[in-house]
Amino acid sequence: MFENLKIEGYRGIAKTELSQFGRINLFFGKNNCGKSSILEALFLLTGPSNPTLPLLMNQLRGISKHTLQTMALEFHQPAIHNSIFILSEGNEARELTIQLVKRENSNVNLKDIVPGETSSVTYSYGFSTTFRIRHGNKNYKSEVLINPENDTQASQNIASDYKESIIARFISSRISFNIDSSDYGQIIQNKEEERIFDLMRIIEPRLIDIQLVGNEFLVNLGGETRLPINVMGDGFLKIFNLILDIHYSKNGILIVDELDNGIHYSVMPLLWKAIDEACTRLNVQLFASTHSLDLIKGLVSAFDDEYNVPHIAAYKLIRRPDDEIASVRYSIGELSYSVNQNIEMR
């Protein structure tokens, strides 16, 4: 698991440092305080050999074009000469540097070679990543270059002697949840569905099972017939999808932007109980963000009676005028005190 994180030069973050991560980590704060950017940086660190991940982060923000100008948006105070640095420590220390590159392509007519002359000159541009896993003490490099004539096409050169050891999933707030029936079929094949039902019963005690018939999910609540899962409401669907995402991230990392989307405040304490049990059982480290004070209160309500829950941490993020992101770390006990004293949490 990651234990701490250092970021320099990523999007609106000049620099920030966070420490003492637990199994479950929640980021909160005002709009534009860097929550989404921190989650994205964490995800970039889980796949440092993949130079297309920064392109994916732009796409998840609705930036579909891959021009030099849009790619520069990944960098603080967007400029071609800037670089991004991300460092983490934990079971293994990781360092990642991302730079924008511009390459000159000279096409020569081999039938009529004239020294020093070219038939045409174009420029490719893209991301270059340099990364190091400290226990191996070896640097690796990867690169992706956009086709200047068609920015939907690119060539990439990935470090062939590096194999990623981390399983990671990123759930964007901008993507509507869609349950993958093929993944669920794998759960049924491995006879693991009852674990999913146990967790969902924390939210819906009437649940008997959820069956996959063709590509349709049917829910058994004990009535005469099974109900299409879509009639259960967005909250049930979101929680079911979240539990599945934790399951698919077994022995890895799950990153969720805006965890509270579509969930009613009344079920949030139960949601946290289900998340905690699932992450513990499946050995998943969760990083999530929220705008919702109700979600924070739900976290306190879920574990207030235990008070000391060392594997859960919450971080209030504060943007300073120089774009440094400061953070205040809360344990469950500290979070409970702040909420009960009506201290401004967001």
C-alpha positions in Angstrom: 0.0 0.0 0.0 1.0 3.6 -0.5 2.0 5.3 2.7 2.6 8.9 1.6 2.7 11.0 -1.6 4.6 14.0 -3.0 3.4 15.9 -6.1 5.1 18.8 -7.9 3.8 20.5 -11.0 0.7 18.5 -11.7 -2.3 20.6 -13.0 -3.2 23.3 -10.4 -0.8 21.8 -7.9 2.6 23.6 -7.5 3.4 21.1 -4.8 1.8 19.0 -2.0 2.8 16.3 0.4 0.5 13.9 2.2 1.5 11.2 4.7 0.2 8.4 6.9 -2.2 6.9 4.4 -4.4 4.1 5.7 -6.4 1.4 4.0 -9.2 3.8 3.4 -8.4 7.5 2.6 -10.9 10.3 2.0 -10.0 13.7 0.6 -12.3 16.7 1.0 -12.2 20.5 0.8 -13.5 23.4 -1.2 -13.9 23.4 -4.9 -10.6 23.6 -6.8 -8.6 22.5 -3.8 -6.9 19.7 -5.8 -8.9 16.6 -4.8 -9.3 15.2 -8.3 -5.7 16.1 -9.3 -4.3 14.2 -6.3 -6.4 11.1 -7.2 -5.2 11.3 -10.8 -1.6 11.6 -9.7 -2.0 8.5 -7.6 -3.4 6.7 -10.6 -0.5 7.8 -12.8 1.9 6.3 -10.2 0.2 2.9 -10.4 1.1 2.6 -14.1 4.2 4.6 -14.6 5.3 2.5 -17.7 2.1 3.5 -19.6 2.7 6.9 -21.2 -0.9 7.1 -22.4 -2.3 7.5 -18.9 -2.0 11.3 -18.9 -4.0 11.3 -22.1 -6.6 9.2 -20.4 -6.8 11.7 -17.5 -7.5 14.5 -20.0 -10.2 12.4 -21.6 -11.9 11.7 -18.3 -12.0 15.5 -17.8 -13.8 15.9 -21.2 -10.7 17.0 -23.1 -10.9 14.8 -26.2 -8.3 16.6 -28.5 -4.7 15.7 -28.1 -3.0 18.9 -29.3 0.2 20.2 -27.8 -1.8 22.9 -26.0 -4.3 20.6 -24.4 -1.6 18.2 -23.4 0.2 21.1 -21.6 -2.9 21.4 -19.4 -1.5 18.5 -17.4 1.3 20.7 -16.1 1.2 23.5 -13.5 1.0 26.9 -15.2 0.8 25.1 -18.6 4.1 25.3 -20.5 6.0 22.9 -22.7 9.2 23.2 -20.7 7.5 22.2 -17.4 7.6 18.8 -15.8 5.6 16.7 -13.4 7.2 14.9 -10.4 5.3 12.3 -8.3 6.8 10.3 -5.5 5.4 7.7 -3.2 6.7 5.5 -0.5 5.2 2.3 1.0 5.8 -1.3 0.3 8.0 0.0 -2.5 9.1 3.6 -3.3 8.1 5.0 -6.7 9.3 8.1 -8.6 7.7 9.3 -11.8 8.7 12.3 -13.9 6.5 13.3 -16.9 7.6 15.8 -19.6 6.2 17.1 -22.8 8.4 16.3 -25.8 8.5 17.5 -29.4 10.3 15.5 -32.0 11.3 16.5 -35.6 10.5 14.0 -38.2 12.4 14.3 -41.5 11.3 12.2 -44.4 14.0 11.5 -47.0 13.4 10.3 -50.6 15.9 7.4 -50.7 15.9 7.3 -54.5 17.4 10.7 -54.7 19.4 11.4 -51.6 20.9 14.9 -51.3 23.1 15.5 -48.3 21.6 17.9 -45.8 18.2 18.1 -47.6 14.9 16.5 -46.7 11.7 16.1 -48.7 9.5 17.2 -45.8 9.8 18.0 -42.1 7.0 17.4 -39.5 6.8 17.4 -35.8 5.5 14.8 -33.4 4.7 15.6 -29.8 3.7 13.7 -26.8 4.6 12.6 -23.2 7.9 11.1 -22.0 7.9 9.3 -18.7 10.9 8.4 -16.6 10.3 6.3 -13.5 12.1 4.4 -10.9 11.1 1.7 -8.4 13.6 2.3 -5.7 14.1 -1.2 -4.4 15.3 -2.1 -8.0 17.3 1.2 -8.3 16.8 1.2 -12.1 15.4 3.9 -14.3 12.9 3.1 -17.0 11.6 5.2 -19.8 8.4 5.2 -21.9 7.1 7.6 -24.6 4.0 8.3 -26.6 4.0 10.5 -29.7 0.9 11.9 -31.3 0.5 11.7 -35.1 0.5 15.5 -36.0 -1.8 14.8 -39.0 -4.3 12.8 -36.9 -4.4 13.4 -33.1 -6.5 10.2 -32.6 -3.4 8.1 -33.6 -0.2 7.8 -31.7 2.9 5.6 -31.5 4.4 4.5 -28.2 7.6 3.0 -26.9 7.0 1.3 -23.5 9.8 0.0 -21.3 9.8 -3.7 -22.2 11.8 -4.9 -19.3 9.3 -3.6 -16.7 6.3 -5.5 -15.5 3.7 -3.6 -13.4 3.0 -5.2 -10.0 0.0 -3.0 -8.9 -3.6 -3.7 -9.8 -5.5 -0.3 -9.9 -8.8 1.0 -11.0 -9.9 4.7 -11.4 -13.5 5.6 -11.2 -14.2 9.1 -12.6 -17.0 11.3 -11.4 -17.8 12.1 -15.0 -18.5 8.5 -16.1 -22.0 7.1 -15.5 -21.8 3.7 -13.7 -22.3 0.7 -15.9 -22.2 -2.8 -14.5 -20.1 -5.1 -16.7 -21.9 -8.4 -17.1 -18.8 -10.2 -18.3 -16.9 -9.3 -15.1 -19.9 -10.4 -13.0 -20.0 -13.7 -14.9 -16.5 -14.3 -13.8 -17.5 -13.8 -10.2 -20.3 -16.3 -10.5 -18.0 -18.8 -12.2 -15.6 -18.5 -9.3 -18.5 -18.9 -6.8 -17.7 -15.6 -5.2 -21.2 -13.9 -5.6 -22.3 -14.7 -2.0 -19.6 -12.4 -0.7 -21.1 -9.6 -2.9 -24.6 -10.4 -1.5 -23.4 -10.3 2.1 -22.0 -6.8 1.6 -25.1 -5.6 -0.3 -27.3 -6.9 2.6 -25.7 -4.3 4.8 -27.5 -1.7 2.6 -30.6 -3.8 1.7 -31.3 -6.4 4.3 -34.2 -7.9 2.2 -31.7 -9.0 -0.5 -31.6 -12.7 -1.2 -29.5 -12.7 -4.4 -28.8 -11.0 -7.7 -28.9 -13.1 -10.8 -27.5 -12.5 -14.2 -30.0 -13.6 -16.9 -28.5 -12.9 -20.3 -27.1 -9.4 -19.9 -29.8 -8.4 -17.4 -29.4 -8.2 -13.6 -32.4 -9.4 -11.6 -32.8 -8.8 -7.9 -34.5 -11.2 -5.5 -36.0 -9.4 -2.5 -38.2 -12.3 -1.5 -41.2 -11.4 -3.6 -43.0 -13.5 -6.2 -40.7 -12.4 -9.0 -37.2 -11.0 -9.4 -37.0 -7.3 -10.2 -34.8 -5.7 -12.8 -31.9 -4.0 -11.0 -32.7 -0.7 -12.6 -35.9 -0.3 -10.6 -33.8 -0.4 -7.4 -32.8 3.2 -7.8 -29.5 5.0 -8.5 -28.2 4.6 -5.0 -28.5 0.8 -5.0 -26.9 0.7 -8.4 -24.0 3.0 -7.4 -23.3 1.0 -4.3 -23.5 -2.4 -6.1 -21.1 -1.0 -8.7 -18.8 0.3 -6.0 -18.7 -3.1 -4.2 -18.0 -4.8 -7.5 -15.1 -2.3 -8.2 -13.6 -3.2 -4.8 -13.9 -6.8 -5.7 -12.2 -6.3 -9.1 -9.4 -4.4 -7.3 -8.5 -7.3 -5.0 -5.0 -7.0 -3.7 -4.7 -3.6 -5.3 -5.8 0.0 -5.3 -9.2 1.6 -6.1 -9.5 5.3 -6.7 -13.0 6.9 -6.7 -13.6 10.6 -7.6 -16.7 12.0 -5.8 -17.6 8.9 -3.8 -21.0 10.3 -2.8 -22.5 10.8 -6.2 -26.1 9.5 -6.3 -26.1 8.2 -2.7 -28.7 9.3 -0.2 -27.3 10.6 3.1 -29.3 8.2 5.2 -27.4 5.1 3.8 -23.9 6.6 4.1 -23.0 5.1 7.4 -24.0 1.7 6.1 -22.1 2.4 2.9 -18.9 3.0 4.9 -19.4 -0.2 6.8 -19.7 -2.1 3.6 -16.7 -0.4 2.1 -14.6 -1.1 5.2 -15.5 -4.8 5.3 -15.0 -5.2 1.5 -11.6 -3.4 1.5 -10.4 -5.4 4.5 -11.6 -8.7 3.2 -10.2 -8.2 -0.3 -7.0 -6.3 0.7 -7.8 -3.2 -1.3 -6.5 0.3 -0.5 -9.1 2.9 -1.3 -8.6 6.6 -2.2 -11.7 8.7 -2.6 -12.8 12.3 -2.7 -16.1 14.0 -1.7 -17.8 17.4 -1.7 -20.4 16.1 0.8 -20.4 16.9 4.5 -23.0 14.2 4.8 -20.5 11.6 3.6 -18.0 12.8 6.2 -20.7 12.7 8.9 -21.6 9.2 7.7 -18.0 8.1 8.1 -18.0 9.4 11.7 -21.4 7.8 12.4 -20.2 4.4 11.1 -17.2 4.2 13.3 -17.8 6.7 16.1 -18.4 3.9 18.7 -14.9 2.5 17.9 -13.2 5.9 18.0 -9.7 4.5 17.3 -9.8 3.1 13.7 -6.1 3.4 12.6 -6.7 2.1 9.0 -9.0 5.0 8.1 -7.8 8.6 7.4 -9.4 11.8 6.1 -7.6 14.8 4.7 -8.9 18.3 4.4 -7.1 20.0 1.5 -6.4 23.7 1.5 -5.2 25.7 -1.5 -2.7 28.4 -0.7 -2.1 31.5 -2.9 1.1 30.0 -4.4 -0.8 26.9 -5.4 0.7 24.8 -2.7 -1.9 22.3 -1.4 -1.7 22.0 2.4 -3.5 19.2 4.1 -4.9 18.5 7.6 -5.0 14.8 8.4 -7.9 13.5 10.6 -8.2 10.2 12.4 -11.8 9.0 13.0 -11.6 10.4 16.6 -10.4 13.8 15.4 -13.0 13.8 12.6 -15.7 13.0 15.2 -14.6 15.8 17.5 -14.6 18.3 14.6 -18.0 17.3 13.4 -19.6 17.3 16.9 -18.1 20.8 17.6 -19.5 22.1 14.3 -16.0 23.0 13.1 -16.0 23.9 9.4 -14.9 20.8 7.6 -15.1 21.8 4.0 
